[in-house]
Amino acid sequence: MFSTKSILSWLLLLAPFFVLGQVEGRYDAIYSGVPWVDAQGKTVSARGACIVKEKDTYFLFGEYKTDSANVFNGFSCYSSKDLANWRFESMALPVEATGKLGPNRVGERPKVMRSPTTGEYIMYMHVDSLNYKDQFVGYATASKITGPYQFQGPLLFNGQPIRKWDMGSFQDDDGRGYILIHGGEIYQLATDYKHVEKKLNETMVSGFESPTMLKKDGLYYFLGSHLTSWERNDNYYYTSRALTGPWEKQGLFAPEGSLTWNSQCTFVLPIQGTKTTTWMYMGDRWSFPKQNSAATYVWQPLSFEGNQLRLPFYDAWQLDLKTGVYRVATPGGESIDLSTAKQVARKGNWKQDSLQTICSDQRGDQLTLSFHGRAVALYGLSRPTGGYAKVTVKNKNGQPILTSIVDMYALVPNASIKFASPQWKEDTYTITITVMGERGNWSDKRKNNYGSKGFDVVLQKLLVTK
């Protein structure tokens, strides 16, 4: 007979694995720009996120989105031991029955910090009406990191709410907590983190949305984005030796024209190891209206050249959480050219788009391939006329084990990985890519229109890992 202790030990060993249609799977690296699924096989939905580490576990908080409307749907909490595989823990702050975070309201960019003086967990967020005319920074409290969090109302400064929208948070080495506001405002929190003691920095610039911050060698790096609604843009940053400034504008931290690798900054997580510290940039690749199923994450290790900040892009990378050292992971396996491979079954009006790509914009067109292996990755081209594609993987019995929606839109054409499955047991699987005949479109508060101008799904290759 097994003891209770031995059973619990086995459960802990199996914790990083998840079941999708009774197929165990596990991601082998951190992938950017692809849909992620959690331990239950559901889309990881944590937009505008932050991560808090407690002991050896990382907790991810974010907006739990829908594909139907931009309304508050609750703030989610996930946990991970490796930053690549995530388990849903709770709806840390669900929609309230009534009130400022009730139905048909806006709740965005949750940020969680633990007060060193009280031990209480404080969640901050942007609260608003659907027309974005009732904005303020709110806060909620919890005794456990996973919640439930109780909404307490607006965070007060001099007895008044901070009536701003985009916000972030930063916790300094000494445990002091700060609220960051679009435009560059910085507020110092009281030691219990429940109200603001003083304002340290005034607005520096128009815009500077989704503010986030990191500190390295005594230098503060203040990151933000331009005002382009959910469209991606070239994010930029300032530096200073003090939170009160003066702040020096440094320019872009990703290559110009890359649109910050098609993302908007939301948080920077320091991973301190025995050998080094890696600062992980966390960005959102928004995808309206499919903000739940098709929006993805861009998580990359930042690099430094003197005091200059740089953001590279790797399709996949791995991190040794003990040492803090990361390495680029090069996906290997059999490469199958989707434009020429005879084993690929085509349905519909697929056309040769270039020497290495195949394209269709017709709803219902499909590419299907059966393969023997442990994992599969899809590469393609995003462009201004890109639409949505559905990727379905079935087991040898024809049962769907994974379905994801892929957004092929980008304002600037970009060839990269678009879908990556977890690692399963070696077996025979079938992958089908379907043109959905849908596209991402939206307008901002000023009624400016953004998004795709077509329904194209442009594909390059599949990479099958044996």
N, C-alpha and C positions, 0 to 999 in steps of 0.2 A: 504493500500500500504506500502511496505517496503522502508525505506529510503536507500540511497546509503551507509550511514555509517553502518546500520544494516546488509546489504548484505555483505559488506567488513568484518564485524566482523565474520559472519558465514563462509566466505571463509577461514579466518585465523584459525578458529576452525577445519576446515576440512583439513587444509594443511598437517598434518602428515599422512593422509590416501591416498592410491593410488588405482587405478582401474586396475584390471587384468581381461579382458574379462567381464567387468561390475560387477566384484565381488570386493567389498572393502576389503582391507587388511592392516594390520599393524603389524610390528614385535614388540614383547613384551619384547625383551631383545637383548643384543649384543651377537651374535653367532659367533664362530670361526670355520674356516675350512669348511664352507658351502657356496654355491653360494648365493649372495644377489641380490635382484632386487630392482630397484628404483621406484619412484612414477608412472612411466609409464609402469612398468612391464618389463623393460629391465635390463640386467645384469649391476650391478654397476662395471664400468671399470675404476679403478684409481690405477694402480700399482706403486710401488716405491713412495708412497704417503707422503703427509704431511697434517696437519689440521691447519687452522688459525681460531681463534675465533674473531668475531666482534659483539659487543653488546651481544644479546642472541642467536646468530646463529653461527654454526660451518660450515666452508667451507673446503671441501675435494678436494685436487688437486692430480692428478696422471696421469700415462701413460694410454691413451685410446688405448687398444691393439686390435689386430686382431687375428683370428685363422689361418691365412694364412702365415704370414711372420713376422720376427722380424724387422719391419721398423717403423719409426716415423709415427704415425697416429693421432697426436695431443695430447694436454694435456687437460684433462677434469676438470670440476669444478662442484661439487655437494654441496648442502646445507642440513643442518639438525638442528632440535631443540633439539634432544635427543641422537644423535650419533648412533642410531639404524635404523632410517628410513631416507632415502636419496632421494633428488629430484635433477634431472639433471638441472643445471643452464645454462651451456654454454660449448662450446669448447673454453676454455680460450685462448689457443694458438693453432690454427689450422696449418695444413701443409701449408707451403708457396709455391707459384708457382714455385720458383726456389731458389737456394742458400743452405746454410748450414742446414736449417731445411725444405728443400723442399722434393720432392719425392725421394725415395730410399736413405734416410739418417736415422741416428739413433738419437733419442732424448729420454733421460731417466732421472728418478729421479727428477722431478720438485719439487722445494722447494720455498715457497712464504713467504716473510716477508714484513712488512710495515715499511718504514723509519720514525722514530719518528720526525725527523727534517723537512722532506718535505711532509709527509703524502702520499707519492707515494708508490704503491705496486710494489715490485721487485720479479720477478720469476727467479730462477737459475736452470740450468739444465746441464746434461752431453750431449754434442753434439759430433757426430762422423760420420764416414763413415761406410758402411755396413761391411767392413773388420776390423773395429776398429783400423784404423791407422791414423785418423785425429781428435783425441780426444782433446777437450778443455771444460772448464767450460764457459757456455754462460749465458746471462741474458736478460730478457725482462721486460718491464715496462707497468704499467696501472694506470689510475686514479681511477678506481673502482675495488673492490676486485674480481668481477666475470669476469673482462676483458672488452673488448679484450686487450690482452697483445701484445705489439709490440717488436719483437725480435731486440735487439740492437747489437748483435755480441758477441765476447768474453769478459769476465771479465778480466781486465788487472791488472797486478802487475808489477811495474817498467816498464810500457809500453809494456809488453809482455803477451800473453795469458797464462793461467795456463793449460798446456797440460797434463791433467790427466783425468781419466774416473770416477769411482764411487765417488760421492760426496754427502754431506748433508749440513744442515745449523743449526745454533743455535743462538737464541736471548737471551742475558743475562738480568738480572733484571734491569740493568741500560739503557736498550735499545740498547746497542751495538750489532752489528750483526757480525756473523762469518761464514766462509765457511770451511767445514770439508772435507778432502780428504782422499781417501783410503791410508792405511799405517800410518795414524795418523797426517798428516799435518793439521795445523790450520792457517787460514788467517783472519786477522781483517779487516773488511770493513770500508770504509770512512763513515761519518755520513749520506751521501745521498745514501749509499748502492750500488753505481754504479762503484766503483773500490776498489781495495785492498790497504790499507795503509801500512800494514806490515805483515810479517810472524812470527807467535808466536811459532810454534812448527814444528820440522822436522819429517821426516819419522821415525817411531819407530820400524816397523816390516813389513815384506813382507806380502802382502794381506791386511787384515783388511778392507774388502770391506763393502759397504753400511754403512758408518760411521754415527752415530747419537749420540746425547748427551742430558743429563739432569743434573740439578743442584738441590741439596737438602741440606739444612743446610750448605751452603757454600762449599760443596764438589761437584766437577764435576765428572760425570760418563760418560765415553767415550766407546760406544758400537760399535762392528764391527763383521764381519763374515770372515770365511776362504774362500779361493779361490777354489770353487767347481762348477763353472758355476751356472746353475739353481738348482743344487742338494742342498738339505738342509744339514746343518752342525751344529755343536755345536758352537754357537756364544759366544764371550767372551768380557771382558771389562777391562778398566783401571780406576783408580781414581787419582785425584790430587786436591790440594787446589788452584791451579792457572792454567790458560790455557797454560802458558809457561812451566808447569811441575815443578818438576819431576813427571812423571806418573808411578804409581805402578800397575803392572799387577795383577789382582785379580782372573783371571780364568773365569769359566763359570757362567752364571746367570740363566740357566735352567738346570735341571738334566742331567748328562752326559749320552749320548746315546739317548736322546729325540730329538736330532737335532733341539734344540730350539723349541720343539713342532712342528717340521716339518715346520719351517719358517726361513726367513731371515729378520733381523731388518731393518726398514726403517725410523722410527720416534718415538719420545716419546712425548706425549701430556700431559701437566700438567692441571688437572681440579681442580681449586681452589674453594673451597666452604666455607661456614660459619663455618664448624666444622673441616674440614681437606682438604688436597690436595691428590687427587689420580693421580698417574702418569700412563698413559695408554701406554703400549708397543704396537706398530703397526708393524706387520711383514707381509711379503708376502709369500704365499705358491704357488710358481710358478708351471706352468703346461704346458710345451711346447709340442706340438705346440698350444694347445688350451688355449692360454694366456688370451683370452677374456672371453670365456664361462666357463672354468673349473678352472682357477686359483682362489684362495680364499684368505681370509685375516685372520690373527691371531691377534686379539686385546685382550689383557689381562691386568688386573691391576697389576702393579709391587708391590712387597713388599720389606721391608728393615729389615735386622737383624743387628743392629748397622750400620756399613758402608758397609755391604755386601748386594748386590742386588740379588733379587730372582724373578723368573718368574714362577708363578703357571699356571695351565691350568684348566679352567672351560668351559664346553660345552656352558653354557650360564650364563650371569651375568647382573645385572641391576645397574644403577648409578643414584643417586640423584644429579642432577647438581646444585641444590641450596646449599646443605650441603657438597657436595664432597664425600659423603659416598657411597660405593658400597656394594652390597650383591650378593651372589651366587644365581642364579635362577635355581631351580631344576624342569626341565620339568616334568609335571605330566600328567595323563590320562591313557587310556587303553593301555596296552602293548600287542602286537600281535607278537608271535614268528613265524617268517617267515619259519622256518624249519619244524614246526609241525601244524600250524593253518590250519584247514580245509576250512576256508572261503577264503583262498588265492588261486587264480587260477594260475596254473603253465603252461607255454608253453615252450617246449624244454627240454633240457637235464640237468636239475638242479639236483645237487647231495648233499647229506649230507656231509659237509666239516668237521664238528666237532659236539660236542653235542649241540652247540648253533648256528651254522651257516650253511648256504646253499650257494652253489657256482655254477657258470657256466662261461665258457669262450667262449661260442658259440654265434656268432653274431645273433641277432634277438630273442634270448631267453628272456622270459618275466615273471614277477610276477605282478599280478593285484589284487587289493583289493578295494571294495566299503566300505565306512565308513560314519558314521553320526557324525559330530563334527564341530569344528571350525579351527583346525589346525592339521598338521601331521608332524612327524619327522621320519627320517630314520637313523638307526644305522647299521654300518657295520665294516668290517675289511679291512684296507689298508695294502698292503704288497708288496714285490719286484716284484711279478708277477701280480700286479693289473692293470686293464685296465679302460676304460671309460664306464660309465653307463648313460643313459638318463632317467630322472625322469619327468613324465608328470602327471599333475593333471587336471582332467576334472570336470565340474559341473554336476548336475543331468540331464541336457539336452545333455550331451555328448560333450560339447564345451570345448576345452583346455583353461585353465585359467592361467597355469603356466608350463613352461618347463625349466629344468635346466640340465646341464651336470655335472656329478660328477666324479672326478678323484679318483680311488681306489688304486693308487700307493703310496707306501712309502718304502724307503730303509730299515727302521726298522718297523716291523709290529706294527700297531696301531689300537686299537678298540675305536671308538668314533662316535659321531653324524656326518653324512655325508650330510644330507639335512634337512632343516627346512623351512616349509612354513610360511608365515605370518598368522596372526589371521584373519579369515574371519567370516562372519555371520554363525551361526549354520545351517547346511544343510547337504545334502548327496553329497558326492564327490567320485571320483574314482582315485586312484593312480596307475600308471604303471611304473615299473622299467624295462628298456630294456638294454640288453648287446649289446654294440656297436661294439665289435670286433675290437676296436682301442686301442692304448696305447701311452703313452708319451715317446718319445725318442729324444735325441739331442746330439750334440757334442760341445766341447768348442773350443777355439782358437787354441789349440794344437792338435785338432782332437781326443781327448779322448771322448769315448762314455759313455753316461749316460742314465738312465731311466729304464723303465719297461722291464721285460723279459717275459711277458705274457699278457693275456687279461682277467684275473679273475675278476669277480664281486662277492664279498663275503659279504653276508648280514646276519644280526642278527634279527632285530625286527623293527616294526613300533610302534610309540607312538602316539595315537590319543587323542587330547584334545577336551573334550566335551564343 
